[in-house]
Amino acid sequence: MTFWVVHGLLEKHDLDPDNTRIKILKSSTTDVLGGTSAQLLHGEIMTVTELLYGMMLPSGNDAA
């Protein structure tokens, strides 16, 4: 569902996922969400593509 929503927003606003950057505002939500993690760091800046990869391949809940 998260991928579907992000994909729709990228299309709606004509954004390139390789050039759209997101700043990580919280270092980890693992303690809240549980499950797997992509080990994102507070203040790190990543592209949408990198976050989607982290969400889908290693199944990182924090990337979602």
Secondary structure, DSSP 8 states (H G I E B T S, - for coil): -HHHHHHHHHHHTT--TTT-EEE--SS--HHHH-S------TT-EEEHHHHHHHHHSS--TTT-
